[in-house]
Amino acid sequence: MVDDPDPPPPDQDPPADRPGRRPPRLRRRPLPSRDEARRRLRAFSRFHPTPGQLVAALLTAALGVALVAQARVTEEAGLQQLRETELVALLDDVTTRAQELGVEVAQLEDDRSRLLGSEGDEAAREAARQRLQSYQILAGTVPVEGPGITVLVEDEGGVITQTMLLDGIQELRDAGAEAIQVGTVRVVASSYVGTGDQGEVLLDGQALSTPYTITAVGDAHTLAGAMAIPGGFSDSLRGAGAGVTVVEADTVLIDALHEPSEPRYAQPVPPTQAP
C-alpha cells in the first residue's frame, strides 16, 4: 500500500498554472517627499560633464551659429555676390530695356493721337505697315541690317555642343537681340538645336561647320557684354579649347531667310465682342 504524498505546507505558493490564479498586482512607488526631492535636485546640480561632452556641446553651438549666419548672408547678399562684369552687363541690359520701353510707349501714344486725329486713315495704314515689318523681322522672312555684333568661333577640335550653341543664342536674346543668324540659318522663335548622326551640331535640321559665324542685330555694346559674361557662351568655349572673337559694328547684315510653315496645332482665338 502506497502512502499518500504529504500536502504542501500552507505558506507555499500554488503553481502558476493552477486554475483561478490571479496575476500579481503592480505596486506603485510612493511619491518622493520634499526632502528627498531636494536631495535629488542637489545631486543633479553636482553633475560634472566630461571633456568629450563639453567639446561636443561647443561644436554643436558653433555649427548652429554658423548656419544662422550663412542663412542671413545668403538672404542679404543679392547683387553683392555678382562680379563687376556681370553687374555692368545687367545694368546695361536694364537700361537698354527701359529705353526701349520708353520709345515704345512714346510711339504708341503718337499712333493713338494720329488715329484719333484728322489723319486717321493714313495713320492707320502707316501703323499697319510698320507692324507688318515688325512681324516680318520676327518671322525671319525679310533681310535686316543695323548695329550689332559678329561672333566668330574657331572650333577645330569639335568641342562645341548643342547645349553651348543654345546657351549662346539665349544669351543674345536676353541681351535684346532683334535678329540672329548662325551660319546660313536664320534664328526664329521656332528654331531648334540638335545633334546629327556624326555628332555635328544641327540648327533647324541643318548641319553647321566650323568656323561658326553668329551675327546679331541690336545694341552692340550690350550684346558684346552678354558674350563676355564669366561662365557664359564665350567663356565655356574658350575653356574647352575653342577660339572666340567678338566684333562690334555700326552695321551688320542678316540676309538668311526663314521659310514659315503652317502651324499644325495652334489656332488663333477669335476676338470677343464687348457687350
C-alpha positions, 0 to 999 in steps of 0.5 A: 500500500502506497502512502499518500504524498504529504500536502504542501505546507500552507505558506507555499505558493500554488503553481502558476498554472493552477486554475483561478490564479490571479496575476500579481498586482503592480505596486506603485512607488510612493511619491518622493517627499520634499526632502528627498526631492531636494536631495535629488535636485542637489545631486543633479546640480553636482553633475560634472560633464566630461571633456568629450561632452563639453567639446561636443556641446561647443561644436554643436553651438558653433555649427548652429551659429554658423548656419544662422549666419550663412542663412542671413548672408545668403538672404542679404547678399543679392547683387553683392555676390555678382562680379563687376562684369556681370553687374555692368552687363545687367545694368546695361541690359536694364537700361537698354530695356527701359529705353526701349520701353520708353520709345515704345510707349512714346510711339504708341501714344503718337499712333493713338493721337494720329488715329484719333486725329484728322489723319486717321486713315493714313495713320492707320495704314502707316501703323499697319505697315510698320507692324507688318515689318515688325512681324516680318523681322520676327518671322525671319522672312525679310533681310535686316541690317543695323548695329550689332555684333559678329561672333566668330568661333574657331572650333577645330577640335569639335568641342562645341555642343548643342547645349553651348550653341543654345546657351549662346543664342539665349544669351543674345536674346536676353541681351535684346537681340532683334535678329540672329543668324548662325551660319546660313540659318536664320534664328526664329522663335521656332528654331531648334538645336540638335545633334546629327548622326556624326555628332555635328551640331544641327540648327533647324535640321541643318548641319553647321561647320566650323568656323561658326559665324553668329551675327546679331542685330541690336545694341552692340555694346550690350550684346558684346557684354552678354558674350563676355559674361564669366561662365557664359557662351564665350567663356565655356568655349574658350575653356574647352579649347575653342577660339572666340572673337567678338566684333562690334559694328555700326552695321551688320547684315542678316540676309538668311531667310526663314521659310514659315510653315503652317502651324499644325496645332495652334489656332488663333482665338477669335476676338470677343465682342464687348457687350 
